[in-house]
Amino acid sequence: MYQKELLKGNTETLLLSLLTDEPMHGYRIVREIERRSSGYFQFKEGTLYPALHRMEAAGLLSGYWGAGTTGTSRRYYSITAKGRQVLEERLEEWHRFSRAVNRIMLAWGS
């Protein structure tokens, strides 16, 4: 339950971070998130696609149709300049937040 709440608040930031490397289609995004998190995050279509569509509508991502490796048409997503700016702001906030949390939690364990 707690993991789902943490993910919900950070889904867009995770997707923006992932898409800074290269454009990806949905299935690849799911695989990469799972791989890079060593299986900790496992996105479902019901989480991924609404987030991608919302981010595209907000101008954080752009999408285009392209041929996949099997020749089928797939929707690829790439981060926009606005998305990069938002990512930078969110990462700065994440660093401030995690430092503050660590100062409290690590002091408790000492």
C-alpha positions in Angstrom: 0.0 0.0 0.0 2.7 2.5 1.0 4.7 1.6 -2.1 1.7 2.4 -4.3 1.3 5.8 -2.7 5.0 6.7 -3.2 4.8 5.6 -6.8 1.6 7.5 -7.5 3.4 10.7 -6.5 6.5 10.1 -8.5 5.2 8.3 -11.7 5.7 11.4 -13.9 9.1 12.1 -12.6 10.2 8.5 -13.2 8.9 8.6 -16.7 10.5 11.9 -17.5 13.9 10.6 -16.2 13.6 7.4 -18.2 12.8 9.3 -21.4 15.8 11.6 -21.2 17.9 8.8 -22.7 15.9 8.1 -25.8 12.3 7.9 -27.1 10.5 4.6 -26.1 7.2 2.9 -26.7 5.0 1.8 -23.8 6.1 -1.8 -23.6 9.8 -0.8 -23.6 9.1 1.8 -20.9 7.5 -0.9 -18.7 10.5 -3.3 -19.2 13.1 -0.5 -18.6 11.4 0.7 -15.4 11.3 -2.9 -14.1 14.9 -3.6 -15.1 16.4 -0.3 -13.7 14.5 -0.7 -10.4 15.5 -4.4 -10.1 11.9 -5.3 -10.2 10.8 -2.9 -7.4 8.5 -1.0 -9.8 6.2 -2.9 -12.1 4.0 -0.6 -14.1 0.6 -1.8 -15.4 -1.0 -0.4 -18.5 -3.7 1.2 -16.3 -1.0 3.3 -14.7 1.4 3.9 -17.6 -0.8 4.9 -20.5 -3.0 7.5 -18.7 0.2 9.1 -17.3 1.8 9.2 -20.8 -1.4 10.7 -22.3 -1.7 13.3 -19.5 2.0 14.2 -19.9 1.7 14.5 -23.6 -1.4 16.8 -23.2 0.6 18.9 -20.8 3.4 19.3 -23.3 6.0 17.3 -21.2 6.2 14.6 -23.8 5.7 14.3 -27.5 4.4 11.2 -29.1 4.8 9.9 -32.7 4.0 6.6 -34.5 6.9 4.6 -35.7 7.7 1.0 -36.7 8.6 -1.3 -34.0 11.2 -4.1 -34.3 8.6 -6.5 -35.5 7.3 -4.0 -38.1 4.1 -3.2 -36.3 3.3 0.4 -35.6 4.0 1.7 -32.1 3.6 5.0 -30.3 6.9 6.4 -29.2 7.3 9.0 -26.5 10.1 11.5 -26.1 10.7 14.3 -23.5 10.2 17.9 -24.7 12.1 21.0 -23.6 9.3 21.8 -21.2 9.5 18.2 -19.9 13.2 18.6 -19.3 12.6 21.8 -17.3 9.9 20.2 -15.2 12.2 17.2 -14.6 15.0 19.5 -13.4 12.7 21.3 -11.0 11.3 18.0 -9.7 14.7 16.5 -9.2 15.9 19.6 -7.2 12.8 19.2 -5.0 13.4 15.5 -4.7 16.9 16.1 -3.5 15.8 18.6 -0.9 13.0 16.3 0.3 15.1 13.2 0.5 17.9 15.1 2.4 15.3 16.4 4.9 13.8 12.9 5.4 17.2 11.3 5.8 18.2 13.9 8.4 15.2 12.9 10.5 15.2 9.1 9.9 18.9 8.6 10.1 19.0 10.6 13.4 16.4 8.2 14.8 18.6 5.1 14.0 21.7 6.6 15.7 
